[in-house]
Amino acid sequence: MENALLIGLSRQMTLQHKMGVIANNMANVNTAGYKRDELLFEEHLMPVARMSDATPQDARLSFVLDPSMYRNFEQGGFVQTGNDLDVAISGDAWFVVQTPKGDRYTRNGEFKINADGQLTMASGDPVLGEGGPITFAQGETGIEIASDGTISTNLGQRGKLRLVHFADNDVLKKEGALMFSTDTAPQAAEDATVAQGIIENSNVQPVVELTRMIETVRAYTSISQILERTQQLRQDAIERLGGANGS
């Protein structure tokens, strides 16, 4: 019975972790460029623990682990904003952002212009063009961003957004909700295009996440009931054995 309790608790721990991931997805359903997270579960066979009264093929104890996170990199839906500094990528590519920790990658195209005239993220980190940070002079107007990322104003071209591509997006590690990092060198994204006045929405599907949340709660409740019954059986067995010894 101890083994049943431990195995049930291992499953409850993974379900609790899964609920946290789902809740985070739901919280970012309206976050531009957000990519949905999922847990990967696997069976863990205990190398030492055994059930002494079981047949050899059934003797090993199997626990539940959630050793890694799977990130869904599917493109989210486009939302038209009309803001000249909102940009969405169509295709498998990333914007490059300069941070104190090095270059980071994002699909969030909600850009700003800071007090120094640099094109930045809301965090203040500069968005990189092919020649470095993109800077505007005071009083520039008529910002236009072409499909290839070229940025022009009433004073002419100001730079071209740097778009990069990875052969396998799984090399990217999430930092916060919107930034990704990797030690793998990116390649230039040849086939991707951008659209001005549009943002890429989160790829979270609220109905799907809500369904997963309900399933997780039901599974957790079911295991709790099983553990309660197992614990009750254990208690009953102890009481009966105690009564038999006492007589």
C-alpha positions, 0 to 999 in steps of 0.5 A, a space after each residue: 500500500 505504501 507503493 500505491 500511495 507513493 505512485 499516486 502522489 507522484 502523479 498528483 505532483 505532475 498534475 499540479 505542475 501541469 495545472 500551473 502550465 495551463 494557468 500560465 497559458 491562459 494568463 497569456 492568451 492575449 499576449 502578442 507572440 506568446 507560444 503555448 507550453 505543454 508538459 512531457 510525461 514519461 514513465 520512470 521505473 524505479 531501479 531498486 524498489 520492487 514488489 516482493 510478492 509480485 511476479 518478475 515482470 510485474 515487480 518493478 515499480 513505475 512512477 510518473 515524471 514530467 522531465 521536460 517542457 514542450 513548446 508549441 511554436 505554431 504561428 498565432 492569429 493576426 490582429 490588425 491594430 493600425 499602429 505603425 510600430 506594430 509588426 507581425 512576422 509571416 513565416 518561420 522567423 524571429 525578431 532579434 533583440 539586444 539585451 544586456 545578456 546578449 541577443 534574444 529572439 521574439 515573435 512579439 512585434 509591439 515596438 516602441 521608440 524610446 527617448 533616444 530615438 531607438 526602436 525598442 521592445 516595451 522592455 526598452 531593449 533595442 530591436 536589431 536591424 541588419 546593421 544594428 539598432 534602428 534609430 530615428 531622428 527627432 521629428 521623423 514622420 511617416 514610418 513605413 515598414 515594407 514586407 521585407 522589413 525595410 523601414 522608411 520615413 519622410 527622411 528616407 530609409 532608416 534600416 531593415 529589421 533583422 529576421 532570423 531562422 533556426 533549423 530547429 526551434 527546439 534549441 530555443 529556451 524561453 526567458 520570461 513570457 516572450 523572449 528566447 535564447 540559444 547558443 545556436 547561431 541563427 541563419 537569415 530568414 529568406 522566406 519570411 515577410 512582415 506586415 505593418 499595423 498587425 500583431 501576431 496573437 498568442 497561439 493559445 486556444 482558450 477552449 483547448 486550455 479550458 478542456 485540459 484544465 477540466 481534465 486535469 482537475 478530474 484526474 487529480 480528484 480521481 487520484 485523491 479519492 483512490 489515495 483516500 481509499 488506499 489509506 483507509 484500507 491500510 488503516 483498517 488492516 492495521 486495526 484488524 491486525 492489532 485486534 488479532 494480536 490483542 486477542 
